[in-house]
Amino acid sequence: MTKQAYDSGALPRFPQSMWRHTTDLPSFPQLKENIETDIAIIGAGITGITTAYLLCQAGFKVTVVDAAVILDGTTGFTTAKITSQHGLIYDKLRKHFGDKEARLYYEANEEALSFIRSTVEEHQIDCQLQQQDAYLYADSEEQAKQLRTEWEAYEHLELPGEWCDTLPIPIQVHGAIRMKNQAQFHPLQYLGTLVEYVTSHGGTLYENTTLEDAAVNTGNGRRQLTTENGYKITCKYAISASHFPFYDGSGFYFTRLYAERSYVVAIEPEIPLEQGMYINCGSPKRSLRSALLNGEQVILVGGESHKTGKGECTFKHYEELEKFGGKLFGAKRIPYRWSTQDLITLDEVPYIGTITADEDHVMVATGFAKWGMTNGTVAALMFRDLIMGHGNKYTDLYKPSRFKANPGIKNFAVQNADVAKEWVSGKVEMIQRRAEQLKADEGGVVRHLGKRAGGYKDAEGRLYIVDTTCTHLGCEVEWNDAERSWDCPCHGSRFNYKGEVLEGPATENLPLLSQQP
C-alpha cells in the first residue's frame, strides 16, 4: 500500500465534506433534563430534519436528537443527486415485487423530487438546485446486457426514459438510459433552511445525545426513551432516522442490513461538465455531477464502493477516482475528498414504517442504498401521513417487516455467512507486527501483550492502542488508513483511532488499552 497521491499533495491531507465546509450550521445543546414531546426523532439527517419540518407544519411538538451533530452523517457526505434513477433497480423490482410495486417505487421517488422542488421555491432557498438529466450507462458488453434488461423494465412500466447510444461527455459507452428532469443541489443549504423553520416553530434539537436501545411502552399511548446519561424522553411517537436503527424492537435489523462505503473527490476541471448526472451500471462504480464552489464549477467524481471494513487500500480508492475524473476533464486541483457509507436491505428497497408489526408508535427508516435524497424524503412524507392517520399508498412496498423469499432468503444467507466468516477469521489471524513498529501517521493491526490489538501513531509520535473486538457483536475491526478509523466488516460500525464510536450499530467505544506518551 502506498500513499502516493496523499504524499504528493494531489489529495487533501484529511477527508472533508465540501457540503459541511461550505455551510454554517447552528449548534445545539446536549439533552440534560427529562422532557415530554409529541414526536421524538432520533437522527438529524435528511429524514429526521424533513420529518421534523413536516410535523412542525402540522402543529406537533417535535424533538430531534442526534448522537453527534446535525447533518454530519451520511446526509452531510452524499453526492446529492435527486433522482428516481437508482441504478439497475426497476428490473429487480419487477421480479421481486411485481409491476405495481415497481411503478410505486418510481412514483414515490418522483413525489420526493417534486416536494424538494416546491419547498425550495416556497422558501426561496439558495441551494444550487438545478434540473439535470440523469444517465445510467454501460461501459462494457456485459453491462450492456444488464442495461438492455433494465430498459425493457422502463418500457414495460412506462417510465419516462430514453435509450441513448452515446453520452454528452467523452466516455465510450455501450448504451445508456436517460431519465429527464431530475435534479442536483447543495443538500445542507437546503436542509439548513428546514432546521431554521423547525426551531422557529417550536421544535427543539439536541446534539451529542446517545440513546439506549429501548423504547418502553409506559401506557396511555406513550413511549419513553432513555439517554446514556439517564435522562428520559416521553413521547407519543418515536422515529428512528439514525442510519442504523437506534432501537431494534426484535426486528433483527442487523441481520437484514449490510453497510457499503463509497468515495468522492471534488476536482477543479480544465474542461467543464456542461450537463447531466452520470453513473455506470457495473463495477467499479463511477458517478459524476457538477457543483459550484466559490462561484466556480467543481466536478464530484464518486464511486469505488466496497463493503465496510473490506477496502484493500482506502487511499487507492481516492486515487482511482482522481485518475478517472482527470482523464475526462483534467484536474487542476482537488479541494475536497470524502467518503461515506450507507446501509442496503436484502431486497434493495428501504425499510420505512412501523419498526415491527406490533409497535405502531415506533417507526424506522433505513437502508437507502446510497439514494437518500429521495428515499429519505419519501420516509419523511410517509411518517407525516402515518402519524396524521391519512394513510399512504407506499406503506406495503416499504414495510420493514416484509421478507421476500426471492431475493431475501439468498441474500440473508450470503450476508450472514459472510459475517460468520469475518468473525472466525478475525479470531484466528496471526499477528506479528508490534505497535512500536508503526510510523508517524500510520495505523494497523498489531500484537500487544500477546494479543491482537489496533495501533495508531499520530504525526507527533503519540501511540494509541485499542481493543479491536467490535462492541456490537464481537467481530474484529480493520484499519481504514484514509479516514484513520477502525471499521467493522460485519455490520458496519466505525470507531476513530481512540476507539470512540463514529457510526453504529455499536454504541460502546472500543476499549483504549494504551496511550503513549
N, C-alpha and C positions, 0 to 999 in steps of 0.2 A: 504493500500500500504506500502510495506517495501522496504528497500534498502539493503537487506542482503548481496548480492554479492558485492555491491559497498562498504558498510561499512566494510566488512571483508577484503577488499583489493584484492578479487578474480578478480574484474574488474577494469581496469584503471579508475581513478577519472573522467577524461574528455574524451569524444569521440575524436578519432583522426584517420584519414585515414592512413593506412600503406603506400599506394601509395604516398600520399602527403609528408609524413615524410621522405621517403627514396629517394626523388627526389629533386635535386637542379634545380629550375626553375628560369629563369630571371624575373625581374620585369620591368614594362613598365609605362610610364607617363600617367597622365590624359590628355585627349584632352582639350587644352586651346586655340584653334585657329580654324578658318574656313579652311576646306580642301576640295580638289577635288580628286576623285579617280574613277577608273573604277568599282570596286566591293566593296561595304560596307557589311561586315559580322558582324552581331550582335550576339555575343556569342562565347566564346573561349573554347568550349568543343571539343569532338572528331569530331563532324560535322563541326564546324567552322574552326578548325585547319586543318583538312583534306581537306576541300574545298579551304582554302587559299593556301595550298600546291599545289593542282592540278591546280588552276588558275594561280599561280605564274609560274608553269611549262609551262603553255600555253601562258605566256607573258603578262598577265593582271597586271595592277596596283591594288594591293589589300590592303584593310584596315580592320583590325579586331578590334572590340570594345567590351569590356566586362564591365558589371555593377560592378563587383567585381574584382577578379584577375583571370588570365588564369587557366584553368583546375581545378577550385575549386568548380565546381558544381557537377552534377551527375557523370560526367566522372571521377572525382577525388575520387569518393566514390563507384565505381562499384565493382562487384566481378570479372569482366574482363574475362568472358568466351567468346570465339569467336566461335559461333556455329549457325547452321541453325535449331537446335532442340530447339524450343521455347515453351516447354510445350505442352499442348493439343491444338495445333493450326491448324493442317492440316485438320482434320475432319471439324472444324468450317469453314475454308476457302473454302472447297469443297461445303458446304451447303450454304454459304452466297455469294460466288463469282463465284463458278464453278471450274471445274478441271483445266482449262487452267490457271486461275489466281492463284490457289493454287500452281501449279507447278512453276509458275513465282516467287512466293514469295520465294520458296526454291532456285531457281536459282539466284535470286538477292542476297540473303544472302551468298550463296556459292561464288559468284563473290567477295563479300566484303572480305570474308575469304582469297580468293586467292590474292586479292590486298594487304592485310596486310602482307601476307607471302612474296610476291615479293618485297614489299617496305622494309621490314626488311632485306631481302637478298641484295637488291640493295645498301642500305646504311650501311650494316653490323651493324645493331642496336643491342646492347646488352640489351635485354628487356625480358629475360626469356621466349621467345617464345618456347612453347613445344606442340608437337602434342599429342592430347589426344582423346580417345573415349568419347562420351557424352552418358549418360544413363538417360532415363526418366523412373521412376519406380512407381509401385503401392504398397502401404503398407497397403491396406485393400481390402476386396472383392468388396466394392462399387467402389473404384478407379480402380480395375482390369477390371470392365465392361467398364469404360471410356477408359482405355488404350487399350482394345481389339478393340474398335471402332476406336481409333486413329491408331492402327496397320493396320486395314483394309484400312484406307486412305493412309498410307505408301505404301501398296501393290498396290492399285489402281493407285496411282500417280507414281509408280515405283521409290520411294525414296530409297536410299541405307541404309536401316535399317535392323536390325536383332532382332528377338524376343529372349529374354533370360528368363529362369525360375529362375536363381539365379544371384547374383552380386558378383564381386570380393572383396567386403567389407562385413563385418559382419552385414548385415541388412536382416531381414526376409522379403521377398517380395512376391507379388502375380503376378509377371511378370514384365518385363522391355523391353524397346526398346533401342537398342544400335545404335547410329549413329557414324560410324568410321571416323577417320581422321579429327576431329575437333581440336580446339586449345585453349590455355590459354597463357596469357602474363602479363607483368607489363605495364599497359596502359600509364603511364606518362613517363616512359623511352622511349617508342616508340614515343609518341607524342612530347616529348621534342626535339627529332631529327627533326621532321617536323617543329617545331617552329624555330629551327636554320636555316633550309632551307628557310623558308619564309623570315626571317629577312635578310638573306644574299643574297636574290634575289629580293630586292626592296620592300618587303611587310612591312607594319607598323602595330604595335599593340598598343592599348591604354587600360589601366585598369581604374577601378573606374569611369567609364563614363556611365551614365544612359541616355537613350534616351526618348524623349516624344513619345506618341502614335500617330505618324503621319509619313507618307511618301508622301510628297507633290510632285505632278507632276508639274515640272517647265517648261515643254515643251521641244522639241528637244530631246526626249528620255532620259531625266534626272529626277532623283528623289532627293529630298532634305530632309534630316533627321536633327533633332534639338536636341541637348543635353539639359538636365535640366538646364544647365548653359547658354544656349542661343547660343552655337556655332553650325555652320552649316556643315553638310557633304553632298556634292553634288556628285552624283554617277550615273552610268548607270544602275546598278542592286543593289538592296538591298536584303540581305538574312537574314532571321530571323532564327538563330540557337541557340536561347536563352532559350531552355527548354520550357517555356510558351512563345508564340509569343509576342514580344515587340509591335507589331502592328497588330491589328485585321483585318482591312480592310473590315469590315462588314461581316467577316466570322463567327462571333459569336462562336469563339473557346472556350470561357469559358463555353458555354452550351454543347459542344461536347467533352470535355476532363474532366477526373477526376484524382486526384492525390492519389497515394498509397505510404506509407513509408515501408521500409524493413530494416533489421538489419544484421550486420556481427560481429562475433568475430573471431579473429585470435588466434588459440591455438597452443602452442608448444606441440606436441603429444608425448606420450610414445610409441605408435605404429604408424609407418609411414603409410601414404596413398600411396600405391605403384603405382596405376594407375587410370586414369579415372576422369571424372567430373560427378557429380550426382545431380539430382533434382527430387523430387517426384511430382506426378500429382494431389495431393489433398491439404488439409488444416489441420493443419498449415503447411505452406511451409517450406521445408528443402532443402538446397543446400550445396554441398561440392566440394571443389577443393583444390589442394595444391599450395604452392608458396614457394619462398626462401626468408629468412630474415637473412642477415649476413652469407650466405652460408649454413644455416640450414633450414630444412623444417618447415613450419607452415601450418596449415590447416585452410582454410577460411570456417567457418560454417555460412551460411546465411539463411534468411527466416523471419518468423514471420510477414508477410505482413499484413497491415491493411490500411484502408482509412485514409488519413491525418487528424489529429485532433480527431481521434476516438480510439486511443490506450488507454486501460484501465490503464496500468501502463508501461511506456516505459522501466523502469529498468527490469521489468519482462520479456520482450521480449529478452533482452540480457541473462538473467539467463536461460531461456529455451534453447537457443542455446548452452550455455556453458554445460548444462546437456546433451544435445543430442550428442555433439561432444566428451565430456568427457567419456560418456558411451561407445562410439565406439572405441576411440583411446587413452583415457587417456589425461589429460590436466595438464602438468607441470606448465604452467603459461599462462596468456593471455596478450601479449604485446600490443595489439591494439583492439579497438572496435569502430565501427562507424555505422552510419545509413545514408540513403539517401531516396529520393523519385523520382518517375518518373510518367509521365502522360500516361494515357491509353485512346485510342479513343473508340468510340461507338462500332466499329466492330473489335477492337484489331489490326488493321493494321495502321501503322503510316500515318500521313498526310505529304506528301512530294511533293512539286511542287509550282506552282504559287498560291499566297495566296487566290485569288479569280479568277474566270474566266475572269474578266475584267482587271486584273492587272498583266500582264505577266512580268513586270520588278521588281516585288516584290515577293520573294519566301519564303517558310516556310518549316521547318522540325520539327515535334514534335510528341509526342505520341508513343515513342519507347517501352513502356510496359516492361521496365527493360531489354531489349535486345539491348542496344545502341551501343555495339561494332560493330556488323554487320550492324544494321539498320542505325546508324549514318554514317557509311562508305558508305552504299548504297546511302544515301542522298547526300553525297559529290560527288560521281560519277555521280549521276543524275544531280546535279546542273551544273557540268562541261559540260555535254553533252547538256543540255538545253541552256546554255549561248553560247556555241560554235555552236549551230544550228545543232548538229549531230543527234538529236532525241534519244529517249531511250525507249526500249520496256516495261519498267516498269511504264511509266507515268500514264496510266489509272488505274493501280492497286492502286497506292499510291495517286492519285489525291485528294487534300484536299477538293474540292468542292463536292465529291461524297456523297451520302446519301443512303445507302442500307435500303430498307424497313424492312428487317429482317436481323440482329437484331437492326437496327438503331432506329426505332420508339420505340420499347420496352425499350431499354437502355436509350434513350433520356428521356423518361417519368420517368423511375426509378431514374436516376441520378438527374434530375431537381426537382422531387418530394422530394428527399432527401435534396436537397439544401433548398427548401421551409420549410421543417420540421425543419432543423437546424436553419434557420433564425428566425422562430417563437419561438422555444424552448429557444433559447438564450435570447430572449427579455422578456420572462415571468418567467425565472428562479429566484427563491427566494434565495438570498444570505444573510447568517447570519454572516459568518466569517469576522473579521476585519483584516486589514493589520498588525496591531501591534501584532497579534497572530502568525504570521509566525515565524518559527525557522530559525536559520542560514542556508544558502544554501537551502532554501525552497521557492517554488513559488506556486501560485494558484489564483483562482478567489476569490476576496474579496469584501467587501462593503466599499465604500469610498465616503464620503459626501452624503450618502443616495443612491448611485447608484452602479451598477455593475462595477468593475474595475479589473485589473490584478496586483498582487503584487509579488515581488521577493525580498528576503532579502539575501544579499551576505554573504560570510563567515566572513566578518569584521563587519556585522551588518548594512550595508547601505541598505536602503529600496527604491526600485524603484516601482512606481505605474503608470500604463499606462491605457489608454482607451482601452477596449477590443473589440471595434467595428472595424472590418476589413475595411481598407481604400479602398478595391476593390469594394465590393457591399454591405457592411454593415452587414455581418454575425458576430457572436460573436466567437472570437478565444478561444482556450483552451490551458492549460498549458501542455508542454511536459517536464517532470521532468528530463529525462536522457540527453536531449540536451539543457535544460534551454532556451526553446524557446516558443513563442506563435504561435500556428498552427491553421489555419482556416479550419474547416471541410467542407466548401462549395466548394472552388476552389483551396485549397492547398497553399495559401500564408502563409509565415512564417516570424516571426519577433523575434529579440533577446529580452532579458529581459528589455532592454531600449526602446524597441519599434521600433528599426531600421529594415528595410526590409532585410530579408535573401533570400527569394525566392518569385517570382511573382506568379500570375499576378499583385498583388499590387505593386505600385511604390512609394507610400507615406508612411512614417513612422506612427506608432501608436502614438498619442499624449502622451507625458510624462507628467502626471498630477502632480507628486510629486517625489522629490528625497530627502531622509533624511539619514544622516545629510548632 
